[in-house]
Amino acid sequence: MQLAHRRILLGVSGGIAAYKSCELVRRLRDLGAEVRVVMTEGATHFVSPTTFQALSGESVRVSLWDEQAEMAMGHIELARWAERIIIAPASADLMARLAHGFANDLLTTLCLASPAPLYVAPAMNQQMWAHPAVQENVDILRRRGVHLLGPASGDQACGDIGSGRMLEPLELREALVASFGSAVLHGLKVVVSAGPTYEDIDPVRFIGNRSSGRMGFAVAEAAAQAGAEVTLVAGPVGLATPPGVVRRVDVRTAADMHAAVLAAAAKADIYVGAAAVGDYRPSVVASHKLKKHDGAGLILELAENPDILTSLSAQTVHPFLVGFAAETHDVASYAQDKLQRKGLDMIAANQVGDGLGFEAADNALHLYWAGGSVELPRASKTVLAHQLVAQVAQRYKAVRQ
Ligand code: PMT
């Protein structure tokens, strides 16, 4: 069993998604995990501690002021006991308190007192999730190495549609299983590219694209968790470096990314190109802001950028190459064509649009390699990244070891 005797502390904060955490306890125990539950006072308005007690087979703690439990410094004992802490659902209030180091209830105190890696599964109304205050707290938590799981987007309990849904229990379980690392990439050097490139037109304008970097950053984090030494080459994105990534190189243009990837890939075993690299750049970058001339159109002449994957596959010795293909239609045929044309070992095809691919929290991938393929259905980018890394490790071992 993948989680046999793993000690997982589940924190439940006040949100309607708390009912899904009951299922999470069951699914974790199915894989042999020992689960203890700590609830905030708010969470008890949604689900009773008795429910979690019955499902976990352990007493549930809510208050920091439980005299019986605290006779033996129960909160410190719990903090030391946990190998992983997962907070699901994590409300906006809970994340604000975590971000600012509050210890005003048992759950936040435990998070400060425990060395265990912390996993947070946000769940809230989409407007709340998008609020700058919440996003700033998310950034603080990410910078501190907290692992954010989701949120997903879709229908919400309040009737809204958007980003803020808690991931499903099985997705959360998968992330925890992966966090214990099967070390499938142990000893390997992996380079991941992520995000867009910006091609300058003049000092104030550029040609870019809608890549947020989330897919590539999730792949970098998953590869690090699988034991790889990861270098992340990032286009202009506003994301914190994922935990475990040893080197990050920030670039702006496709030419910069080409140079940075080729330099890092010289010593790498695997390259994953999740970046949306601009295919073209303006032939000339104007040194002054271009002026508008009323009534007259503007024609920009574009020059082709070098293709990073093609440059790598042309080298006699090169890393195992994984490309992505972002397509709006005929995904399978375009992806398979790129697999061959760019000389790749594997390609991850994604249909973009309809809330998937660019910018979104979710994605769906179809992986192709010579003589095989596997479909990874719609899930959060975090979960997909772990599945992709597992497949890459398997193929790498089949052809390179
Ligand atoms: O960043 P997110 O918002 O999370 O969105 C994720 C994503 C949709 C950007 C990602 O999943 C994805 O599909 N990335 C590849 C996007 C892309 O540029 O696809 P493409 O079909 O144009 O390129 C094919 C492959 O060639 C890619 O691996 C790309 O990195 C690579 N390429 C492209 C051009 C170039 N000059 N050099 C390259 O190496």
Boltz pocket constraint, residues with backbone or C-beta under 6 A from the ligand:
constraints:
  - pocket:
      binder: B
      contacts: [[A, 194], [A, 195], [A, 210], [A, 211], [A, 212], [A, 213], [A, 214], [A, 215], [A, 216], [A, 254], [A, 273], [A, 274], [A, 275], [A, 276], [A, 277], [A, 278], [A, 279], [A, 305], [A, 306], [A, 307], [A, 308], [A, 309], [A, 310], [A, 322], [A, 323], [A, 324], [A, 325], [A, 326], [A, 327], [A, 338], [A, 348], [A, 350], [A, 352], [A, 357], [A, 358], [A, 359], [A, 360]]
      max_distance: 6.0
